[in-house]
Amino acid sequence: MKYDYVVDLKIEKVFDNENVQVGYIYKIIGTFVYGAPVSTVEKIREQMAKLKDIALTDLVAIDTTELKRWDSLGVTSVIKPIVDANQQLIKKGRAAIYLIGDLNTDKFKAVKDKYPQFNSTAVLPWSPSVEKWKHTVLS
Amino acid sequence: MGKQWSVEEKDLTYETTLEKLYNEQKFQELNEILDEVRAEFPNNTTVDTAVRTIVEETMNIINYSSDWKAGELKVRSDFSSGTINLEIIYSGSTYWDPVEKKTTTVIGSTDSFESYKREVEISSGIVHITIKIKLRDQK
């Protein structure tokens, strides 16, 4: 059996009901585990490092629904920048970056294991779907 | 059918991006043998968690314990009719306990198991970590 350990990041624009762009969704796609190419990990970490500035003016969510699984390599690369950014965003009264995904999977548990102090708090908010996140942040 | 993976210190290089000893190919191979366990128990969060934890604990031993560097570090996986055996074996006289060091949670909830047994035995210069899981819902 052949397996692929490929991870990718796609950035999509988010529009409000009047079709005005209000932010971005960062989609983590594939499998983000030890075994991933270092060059890919570097590229994703570079993109994640920009979030703290982007989220000052735009709504941002990280979509994990197309992520097959991750371990502490993926979790650290993605979640640590979000936690750092959200701590600053909350202080400045800005909207926090949300994670989007199913809470009944090991993807969620991997985050809970690594960041038990922040999980499902204001610093690390989760929403089950893009639609529900948009409803929460745009209403 | 049981599978074994092994690694030696010479296989690994220090990756500054990850701040860890790493070898992309070796960790892909480790994930491949463990993915056969996941494939046998598809969409099972418990199995996903156990498999992820084995990789994370292996990574922790490689990076935080020097004992294993005297020889090989091996991971074995085997499964049959609802029972999974996962083992980490390396030369040494001390066990680097991730729970005690508070670096990771090794299987948080045991709710989904009929039984879950995690043992560490140190004998004749060999550290032997065994995780034996019997699933509640058999295939």
Interface residues (C-beta under 8 A of the other chain):
Chain A: M1 Y3 Y5 V33 Y34 G35 A36 P37 V38 V41 E42 R45 R69 D71 S72 L73 N104 T105 D106 K109 A110 K112 D113 K114 P116
Chain B: E15 T17 L18 Y22 E24 Q25 F27 Q28 E29 L30 N31 E32 D35 E36 A39 T45 D48 T49 R52 V55 E56 M59 T104 T105 G108
